[in-house]
């Protein structure tokens, strides 16, 4: 197919815009009680760099449909959507840093040409020059020393930080417990499958269940080969997206289906969901 001059021009503009968009990180100025907005693409993700180091792993409001990863003691958060579902269009991420700040981040799933691969959050006050900052810092330091309360203030801050860290850890553990309770309530296990009479199809599947959003498949022998799942989406035959979770030796299939066909090596199995009941988010 040949493109017209107008089509070629539009294509070049799109490529140039994508290249320039990814050339530098997006700068963001931190302001207390203001939300930081991040645009992230499905296949790329976004790194968010904070002015301070993380006290704990950030929490997210949509952990099933967004991957959020970070290491306490560092200042970077990795955020990436993992599905195209409508429920996964946005996610909120909350980060606590050692400078006493709390960062409220709202991530939005966008096309790759509109995404920001990296966002750098600045906590500096750019209204002051370097000499003004030094003079102000020296004045504050001298004032504290003259009052003789520097050591006491440091001890007070350390105590407050320890208390805040303990509260944050307790809140995180409580949130995990509550999330597990809700998740257990959503589990559906009434799947049936026919392994056939041939020896080659025996003992292929160990478990099949879903949580209302994803279907999980565990094989009796996880090292058999590459698994594919065929089903009907919108009345047409389609191959469902499948991801292998190596840490748990399970396959995660995006979506839940009344029935689907599982193929692995030379084995073909039909898997059926007993009914349409679900307590998930879909």
C-alpha positions as CSV (number, residue, x, y, z in Angstrom):
1,X,0.0,0.0,0.0
2,X,1.4,3.4,-1.0
3,X,0.9,6.4,1.3
4,X,0.0,9.9,0.1
5,X,2.2,12.9,0.9
6,X,-0.3,13.9,3.6
7,X,-0.2,10.5,5.2
8,X,3.6,10.4,5.1
9,X,3.7,13.9,6.8
10,X,1.4,12.8,9.5
11,X,3.4,9.6,10.1
12,X,6.7,11.6,10.4
13,X,5.1,14.0,12.9
14,X,3.9,11.1,15.0
15,X,7.3,9.5,15.0
16,X,9.0,12.8,15.8
17,X,6.6,13.5,18.6
18,X,7.2,10.0,20.1
19,X,11.0,10.4,19.9
20,X,11.0,13.9,21.5
21,X,8.5,12.8,24.2
22,X,10.9,10.0,25.3
23,X,14.1,12.1,25.1
24,X,13.9,13.5,28.7
25,X,12.2,12.7,32.0
26,X,9.2,14.8,32.9
27,X,9.9,17.2,35.8
28,X,7.4,17.7,38.5
29,X,7.5,20.2,41.4
30,X,6.4,18.8,44.7
31,X,3.7,20.8,46.5
32,X,2.1,19.6,49.8
33,X,-1.4,18.3,49.5
34,X,-1.2,18.2,45.7
35,X,-1.6,15.0,43.6
36,X,1.3,14.0,41.3
37,X,-0.1,12.7,37.9
38,X,1.8,10.1,36.0
39,X,1.0,8.8,32.4
40,X,2.1,5.2,31.9
41,X,1.9,2.8,29.0
42,X,1.0,-0.9,29.1
43,X,4.3,-2.1,27.6
44,X,6.7,0.5,28.9
45,X,5.8,1.6,32.5
46,X,7.1,4.7,34.3
47,X,9.9,5.3,36.8
48,X,9.0,7.9,39.4
49,X,12.1,9.5,41.2
50,X,11.3,11.2,44.6
51,X,13.5,13.7,46.4
52,X,13.7,11.5,49.5
53,X,14.2,7.8,50.2
54,X,11.3,5.5,50.8
55,X,10.6,4.3,54.3
56,X,8.4,1.4,53.2
57,X,7.2,-0.2,50.0
58,X,4.5,2.1,48.4
59,X,0.9,1.0,48.6
60,X,-1.5,1.0,45.6
61,X,-5.3,1.1,45.2
62,X,-5.3,-1.2,42.2
63,X,-2.7,-3.9,42.9
64,X,-4.4,-6.5,40.6
65,X,-4.3,-4.4,37.4
66,X,-1.1,-2.3,38.1
67,X,2.4,-3.5,38.9
68,X,4.0,-1.2,41.5
69,X,7.5,-2.1,42.7
70,X,10.1,-0.2,44.9
71,X,12.8,-1.0,47.4
72,X,12.8,0.8,50.8
73,X,15.9,3.0,51.2
74,X,15.9,4.0,47.5
75,X,14.0,6.9,45.9
76,X,12.5,5.3,42.8
77,X,9.1,3.7,42.2
78,X,8.4,1.6,39.1
79,X,4.7,1.8,38.0
80,X,3.2,-0.1,35.0
81,X,-0.4,-1.2,34.0
82,X,-0.7,-4.9,33.3
83,X,-4.0,-5.1,31.5
84,X,-6.3,-3.3,29.1
85,X,-9.4,-3.7,31.3
86,X,-11.5,-0.6,32.0
87,X,-11.0,-1.1,35.7
88,X,-7.3,-0.7,35.2
89,X,-7.4,2.7,33.6
90,X,-6.2,4.4,36.8
91,X,-4.4,3.6,40.0
92,X,-3.4,5.5,43.1
93,X,0.0,5.0,44.7
94,X,1.0,6.3,48.1
95,X,4.7,6.7,49.1
96,X,6.2,7.7,52.5
97,X,9.8,9.1,52.4
98,X,12.5,9.7,55.1
99,X,12.1,13.5,54.7
100,X,8.7,13.3,56.4
101,X,6.7,13.7,53.2
102,X,3.8,11.7,51.8
103,X,3.5,11.5,48.0
104,X,0.0,10.9,46.5
105,X,0.5,9.7,42.9
106,X,-2.3,9.0,40.4
107,X,-1.2,6.9,37.5
108,X,-3.2,6.9,34.3
109,X,-2.9,4.3,31.5
110,X,-2.3,6.0,28.1
111,X,-1.1,5.0,24.7
112,X,2.7,4.6,24.4
113,X,3.2,7.8,22.4
114,X,1.6,9.8,25.3
115,X,3.4,8.0,28.2
116,X,6.2,9.4,30.4
117,X,8.9,6.7,30.8
118,X,10.3,8.6,33.8
119,X,9.1,11.4,36.1
120,X,11.5,13.3,38.4
121,X,9.8,14.9,41.4
122,X,11.8,17.9,42.7
123,X,11.5,19.1,46.3
124,X,13.8,22.1,45.8
125,X,12.5,25.7,46.2
126,X,13.6,27.4,43.0
127,X,12.5,30.8,44.1
128,X,15.8,31.2,46.1
129,X,19.3,31.5,44.6
130,X,22.1,29.3,45.9
131,X,23.6,32.2,48.0
132,X,20.1,32.9,49.5
133,X,19.7,29.2,50.4
134,X,23.1,29.1,52.1
135,X,22.5,32.3,54.0
136,X,19.1,31.0,55.2
137,X,20.5,27.6,56.1
138,X,23.3,29.2,58.1
139,X,20.9,31.5,59.9
140,X,18.7,28.6,60.9
141,X,21.6,26.5,62.0
142,X,23.1,29.4,64.1
143,X,19.7,30.0,65.7
144,X,19.3,26.4,66.7
145,X,22.8,26.2,68.2
146,X,22.2,29.4,70.2
147,X,19.1,28.0,71.7
148,X,21.0,24.8,72.6
149,X,18.1,22.6,71.4
150,X,19.7,21.0,68.4
151,X,20.4,17.6,70.0
152,X,16.9,17.5,71.6
153,X,15.3,18.4,68.3
154,X,17.2,15.6,66.5
155,X,16.2,13.1,69.2
156,X,12.6,14.3,68.9
157,X,12.6,13.9,65.1
158,X,14.1,10.4,65.4
159,X,11.4,9.4,67.9
160,X,8.7,10.8,65.7
161,X,10.2,9.0,62.7
162,X,10.3,5.7,64.6
163,X,6.7,6.1,65.7
164,X,5.6,7.0,62.2
165,X,7.5,4.0,60.7
166,X,5.8,1.7,63.3
167,X,2.4,3.1,62.5
168,X,3.0,2.8,58.8
169,X,4.2,-0.8,59.1
170,X,1.1,-1.6,61.2
171,X,-1.2,0.0,58.7
172,X,0.5,-1.9,55.8
173,X,0.2,-5.2,57.6
174,X,-3.5,-4.5,58.4
175,X,-4.1,-3.5,54.8
176,X,-2.5,-6.8,53.6
177,X,-4.7,-8.8,56.0
178,X,-7.9,-7.0,54.8
179,X,-6.9,-7.5,51.2
180,X,-6.4,-11.2,51.8
181,X,-9.8,-11.5,53.4
182,X,-11.5,-9.8,50.5
183,X,-9.5,-11.9,48.0
184,X,-10.4,-15.2,49.6
185,X,-14.1,-14.2,49.4
186,X,-13.7,-13.7,45.6
187,X,-12.1,-17.1,44.8
188,X,-14.2,-19.4,42.5
189,X,-13.0,-23.0,42.2
190,X,-15.9,-24.9,40.5
191,X,-14.2,-25.7,37.2
192,X,-14.4,-29.0,35.5
193,X,-12.2,-30.5,32.8
194,X,-12.1,-33.7,30.8
195,X,-8.6,-35.2,30.6
196,X,-9.8,-37.8,28.1
197,X,-9.1,-41.5,28.0
198,X,-5.7,-41.4,26.3
199,X,-2.7,-41.8,28.6
200,X,-1.1,-38.6,27.2
201,X,-3.8,-36.4,28.7
202,X,-3.9,-37.9,32.2
203,X,-2.8,-35.7,35.2
204,X,-2.3,-32.6,33.1
205,X,-4.1,-30.0,35.2
206,X,-3.7,-29.7,39.0
207,X,-5.9,-26.7,39.8
208,X,-8.1,-24.1,38.0
209,X,-9.7,-21.2,39.8
210,X,-10.4,-17.5,39.3
211,X,-10.8,-14.3,41.4
212,X,-13.4,-12.6,39.2
213,X,-10.7,-10.9,37.1
214,X,-8.1,-13.5,36.2
215,X,-8.2,-17.2,35.7
216,X,-5.3,-19.2,37.3
217,X,-4.1,-22.6,36.0
218,X,-1.6,-24.9,37.8
219,X,-0.3,-27.9,35.8
220,X,0.6,-31.1,37.5
221,X,4.0,-30.9,35.8
222,X,4.9,-27.2,35.2
223,X,7.9,-28.1,32.9
224,X,5.8,-29.7,30.2
225,X,6.0,-26.9,27.6
226,X,4.3,-23.7,26.4
227,X,0.6,-23.4,27.3
228,X,-2.1,-21.6,25.2
229,X,-5.7,-20.9,26.1
230,X,-8.3,-20.6,23.3
231,X,-11.8,-19.2,24.0
232,X,-14.5,-16.9,22.5
233,X,-14.3,-13.2,23.0
234,X,-17.2,-11.1,21.5
235,X,-18.5,-14.2,19.8
236,X,-15.2,-14.9,17.9
237,X,-12.5,-17.5,18.5
238,X,-9.5,-15.9,20.2
239,X,-6.4,-16.7,22.1
240,X,-6.6,-15.3,25.7
241,X,-3.6,-13.4,27.1
242,X,-1.5,-15.8,29.3
243,X,1.3,-14.9,31.7
244,X,3.5,-17.5,33.5
245,X,4.1,-16.7,37.2
246,X,7.4,-18.3,37.7
247,X,7.5,-17.7,41.5
248,X,4.3,-19.8,41.9
249,X,4.6,-22.1,38.9
250,X,1.1,-21.0,37.7
251,X,-0.4,-19.5,34.5
252,X,-2.5,-16.3,34.8
253,X,-5.1,-15.8,32.1
254,X,-6.6,-12.3,31.7
255,X,-10.3,-12.5,32.2
256,X,-12.8,-15.2,33.2
257,X,-14.6,-17.4,30.6
258,X,-17.6,-19.9,30.6
259,X,-15.3,-22.4,28.9
260,X,-12.0,-22.5,27.1
261,X,-9.6,-25.0,25.4
262,X,-6.2,-25.6,26.9
263,X,-3.4,-26.7,24.7
264,X,0.0,-27.8,25.8
265,X,2.5,-30.0,23.9
266,X,0.2,-32.5,22.1
267,X,-2.6,-32.4,24.7
268,X,-5.9,-30.6,24.2
269,X,-8.3,-30.2,27.2
270,X,-11.7,-28.6,27.5
271,X,-12.2,-26.6,30.7
272,X,-15.7,-25.4,31.8
273,X,-16.9,-23.0,34.5
274,X,-19.9,-24.5,36.3
275,X,-21.9,-21.3,36.5
276,X,-21.8,-17.5,36.1
277,X,-21.5,-16.6,39.8
278,X,-18.6,-14.3,40.7
279,X,-17.8,-12.0,43.6
280,X,-15.0,-10.2,41.7
281,X,-14.9,-6.6,40.3
282,X,-16.1,-7.4,36.8
